[in-house]
Amino acid sequence: MVKLRLRRRGRKQAPIYDIVAMDSRKTRDGAFLERIGQYNPIGFPSKIVLDHERALAWLKMGAQPTDMTRAILSHEGILLHLHLERKGKTAAEIADALTKHKDTVLNRVERISKKRQNKLSKKKKSAIEAEKQAAAEAAAQAAAAKAAAEAAPAAEAAAAE
């Protein structure tokens, strides 16, 4: 059976995946039939480069996507295109549905990006406040040490009398 799946490459701790059509009996990084795209999960948002025509062709031929590949194809609108095509929709209806889908995906990415920015800004604010508190404590300790240093000679002079 032919599967659409991810094939890992890249360095340690920095993976890049090829989206490939390959025999399901082959190993993860083994020989593949055709490379139809690339997925880079590092960073936000993840970068996906995909040949839509070839992905559709493989799906029409009966290739089964793995779970992660299915999510990527759904995100890119390829599964929606295939579904509408099988329902007998016209090319214009499919194009309208795909543009609507792309807008929805872009809105979702923007919303998640804003949440991430707010989370990061809260972390930065708390880090700045912690630094200010640490600086204030250090200044208070320095002032106390200075006062103790100034009081020590006066106490010695009083004790000497």
N, C-alpha and C positions, 0 to 999 in steps of 0.2 A: 504494500500500500504506500502511496506517495503522501508525504506529510509536508506541510509548510511549517518550518520551525526555525529556531534561532541557532546560529552556529557561532560560538565564541571565538574572538580573537582580541588582540590588544595586550597590554602589559598586565602584570600583577596589580591588583587594586584599581585598575583603569580599564574595565572591559568595554569592548565594542562588539556588537553582535551583527552578523549578516543574517538577513531573512532569506532562507533558501528553501527550495523544493528538493526533497531528498527521500530516498527509500527509508521506511521506518525501521528497518533492520540495521541500518548503518549506525555507527557511533556518533556522538554529538558533533564532533569536529571532523567527521569522516568525509568521504567523497559525496558531492552533491550534484544534482541534475542541473539546476539553474539558480543563480543568485538574483533575487528580485528586489532586494532592498537592504537597508542598513538601519540599525537602531543603536543610538548612543544614549545610555541612561544617565551619564554623568552630567550634572548641572540641571537647572530648571529653566524652562521646560525641556524635557527630553527631546533629542533631535531624531526625527524619523525621515528617511529618504526612501521612497518606494516607487516602483514602476507599477502604476495602477493597472495598466493593460495586461501585463504579464501575470499579476496576482489574480485578476479576474479570470484570465484564461486557465490558470492552474485550478482555481476553484470550480470552474465549469467542467473541467476534466475529471473532477472528483477528488482532488487533493484535500486532505483534512488538516486544518490548522490546529496547532497545539493551543493550550489555554492562553499563554502570553501572546502568541502570534494572533490569536483570535481577538484579543483585546486591542492590539495594535491595528489590525485591519478594521475593526469596528470604529476605532478612534479616527481613522483616516476616511471612513465612509465607504469602504469597499464592500463590506457585507451588506450595507444598506442598498448600494447600487445593485448588487446581485439579487437581493430580495425583491426589489422593485422590478427588476428586469424579468424575474421569474413570474411575477404577478401579471405581467403583460402591460406595464406602464409605458408611455411614450418617452422619447428621449427628452422632451421639454419638461415633462413631469419629474423625470429622474433628476435632471439638472436643477430644478427648483428645490426638490427635496434635499439634494446634496449641498446647495448653498445654505439652506436653512440649517442643516446639520453642522456645517462649518462654522456658522455664526454661533450656534449653541456651544460648540467646542471652544471657540475663542473666548466667549463669555465665561465659561467655566475656568479656563486657564487664567484669565484676568482676575477672577474672584479668588482663586487659590493663591495667585501671586500677591494680591493685596493682603490676604491673611498672613502669608509668610512675612511680608514687610512689617506688618503690625507686630508680629511675634518677635521679629528681630529688633525692632525699635524698642519694644518693652525690655528685651534683654540688654540692649545698649544702655537704656535709661537706668536700669537697676545696677548695671556695672559701674556707670558714672557715679551714681549715688553711693555705692559701696566705696569707690575710690575717694569721694569727698569725705565720707565718714572716717576712713582710714587716715586721711590727711589731717582731719580735725583732731583725731585721737593722738596722732603723732605730735601735732603742735601742742596739745595740752600736756602730753608727757614731757616734751622739751621745756615748756614753760615751768612745769613743776620741778624738773631737774635743775633748771636755772635758778628758781627761787630757793631750792634746797641748797644749791651751791653758794648763793649769796648769804643765806641764813647761817651756814656752817661757820664762816669766819667770825660773825657777830656772836654766835654762841660760844665759840672758843675764847673770844676776848672776854665775854662775861664770866666764863668759867675760870679764866686766869685771874680775874680780880677777886 
